Amino acid sequence: MRIKNRKTLTGVVHADKMAKSITVDVTRRVKHPIYGKYLTKTSRFMAHDEKNEANAGDRVQICEMRPLSKNKRWRLVQILERSRETSS
């Protein structure tokens, strides 16, 4: 059985309040077709986090997978960088 290459994205965890789910903001820069100015666009994806490892503010890598629910089509691959926030 052949598995297709799956898309991977890097983003920042926006919310982690759900059980086994996170919301990830993926930011990209696009050039305006007429004015040439670069704009920042953000997309938000829901991803599956089986062990509830990621916290808000972490940089993570996600990859696509089969649909798990109405909105979840991505899963957490790895945490690239932990957030610098510490609760005192």
C-alpha positions in Angstrom: 0.0 0.0 0.0 1.4 3.4 -1.0 1.0 6.4 1.3 1.0 9.8 -0.4 3.2 12.6 0.8 1.3 14.5 3.4 1.4 18.2 3.8 3.1 19.6 6.9 2.7 23.0 8.4 4.4 25.0 11.1 2.4 27.3 13.4 1.7 28.6 16.9 -0.8 26.9 19.3 -3.7 29.4 19.8 -5.9 27.3 22.1 -5.4 24.1 24.1 -8.5 23.9 26.3 -10.1 21.0 24.5 -9.5 17.4 25.3 -7.0 15.9 22.8 -7.3 18.9 20.5 -5.4 22.1 19.8 -6.0 25.1 17.5 -3.0 26.2 15.5 -2.4 29.5 13.8 -0.4 29.2 10.6 1.0 32.5 9.2 2.2 33.1 5.6 3.3 36.1 3.7 1.7 36.8 0.3 2.5 39.6 -2.2 -0.3 41.8 -3.3 -1.0 41.3 -7.0 -1.2 45.0 -7.9 0.7 47.0 -5.2 3.5 44.6 -4.5 3.2 45.0 -0.8 3.7 41.9 1.3 0.7 41.0 3.5 0.5 38.6 6.4 -2.3 36.1 6.3 -3.2 33.7 9.0 -5.1 30.4 8.8 -6.4 28.5 11.8 -6.4 24.7 11.9 -7.7 22.2 14.5 -5.3 19.4 15.2 -5.3 16.2 17.1 -3.0 16.1 20.2 -3.3 12.6 21.6 -1.3 13.2 24.8 -2.3 16.8 25.4 1.4 17.8 25.2 1.1 21.2 23.5 0.3 24.4 25.4 -0.8 27.8 24.1 2.1 29.7 22.6 4.2 26.7 21.5 5.6 26.4 18.0 4.4 23.1 16.6 4.5 21.1 13.4 1.3 19.5 12.1 0.5 17.2 9.2 -2.7 16.3 7.5 -4.5 13.0 8.1 -7.9 11.4 7.6 -10.9 13.4 9.1 -11.4 12.7 12.8 -14.3 15.0 13.3 -16.2 17.9 11.5 -13.2 20.2 11.8 -10.1 18.1 12.6 -8.0 17.0 9.7 -4.5 17.6 11.1 -2.4 16.0 13.8 0.4 17.1 16.0 3.8 15.8 14.8 6.2 17.5 17.1 6.7 20.5 19.4 9.4 22.7 17.9 9.7 25.3 20.6 8.0 25.7 24.0 6.4 29.1 24.9 8.5 31.4 27.1 5.6 32.1 29.4 5.9 30.7 32.9 3.2 30.8 35.5 4.4 32.2 38.7 
